[in-house]
Amino acid sequence: QVQVVESGGGLVQAGGSLRLSCVASGSIFSISVMGWYRQAPGKQRELVARIGTGGSTAYGDSVKGRFSISRGNTKNTVSLQMNVLKPEETAVYYCNAALGGMIVWGQGTQVTVSS
């Protein structure tokens, strides 16, 4: 089994930065893609960024140029650097890990951007 735990959320002013971290533990040898998603109240969960084992990345259109995803030296850690945050990006941010045909989600971390 794999468990995913996020950290680093909090309150930040508009225009500020936050760095989120995610660690997967357990049977991590088969993890391939890891990613960040977010869900604001009343909205669907959406892709923020994801990264493959080879370092290939993909970003949601609204965060391109402001957010950066990176993987640690071990493939079970991933970070999300968020810059120039906007109030509309207030949401619960979730990390996930893909392994085999399964996706494992973390519990999420709240990010609140004040105007």
Disulfide bonds with the S-S distance in Angstrom:
Cys22-Cys95 2.01
